[in-house]
Amino acid sequence: MTGSHRILSAAYFALIALQPTWHALLPSPWGNNSWVLAAVATVPLLLPLKGVLAGSLRSMTWAGFLVMLYLVIGVMEAWANPPQRIPALAQVLLVTVFVGAMLAFSRSTPRSR
């Protein structure tokens, strides 16, 4: 496991952990206190998890497409909902770290031609 793979796996796990923490566990105004919203936000991130852990470039690419939705949601919440700005910016930071580490990982992975 390369350093970039460790970083992107850690960022992905942190993004998964942030969803129920933010949406269900944090008290208002920092969270919504909704387990349904937490489940809806967490389940899509679990789909490519096996491939991300295995180091599959294809799974990481799909995870990268998926986390772009979380980037948009984080920016939107940080901009429009000041009480939830801190967890929203944490989400934006985690997505940025994941994408940066994924780019570093993809450059270090040999490609078949």
Residue pairs with C-beta under 8 A, 6 or more apart in sequence:
1 9
1 55
2 105
2 108
4 101
4 102
4 104
4 105
4 108
5 55
5 101
5 105
7 97
7 101
7 104
8 52
8 60
8 97
8 98
8 101
8 102
8 105
9 52
9 53
11 94
11 95
11 97
11 98
11 101
12 45
12 49
12 52
12 63
12 67
12 98
14 94
15 45
15 67
15 70
15 91
15 94
15 95
15 98
16 42
16 45
16 46
16 49
18 87
18 90
18 91
18 94
19 38
19 41
19 42
19 45
20 35
20 38
20 39
20 41
20 42
21 31
21 87
22 30
22 31
22 32
22 38
22 41
22 84
22 87
22 90
22 91
23 31
23 32
23 33
23 34
23 35
23 37
23 38
23 41
24 31
24 32
24 33
24 34
24 35
24 37
24 38
25 31
26 33
26 87
27 33
28 83
29 83
29 84
30 83
30 84
30 86
30 87
31 84
31 87
44 66
44 69
45 63
45 66
45 67
45 70
47 66
48 59
48 60
48 62
48 63
48 66
50 59
51 58
51 59
51 60
51 62
51 63
52 59
52 60
52 63
55 105
57 105
57 106
57 109
60 102
60 105
60 106
61 102
61 106
63 98
63 102
64 98
64 99
64 102
67 95
67 98
67 99
68 95
70 91
70 95
71 91
71 92
71 95
71 96
73 88
73 91
74 88
74 89
74 90
74 91
74 92
74 95
75 88
75 92
76 88
77 84
77 85
77 87
77 88
77 91
78 84
78 85
78 88
78 89
78 92
81 88
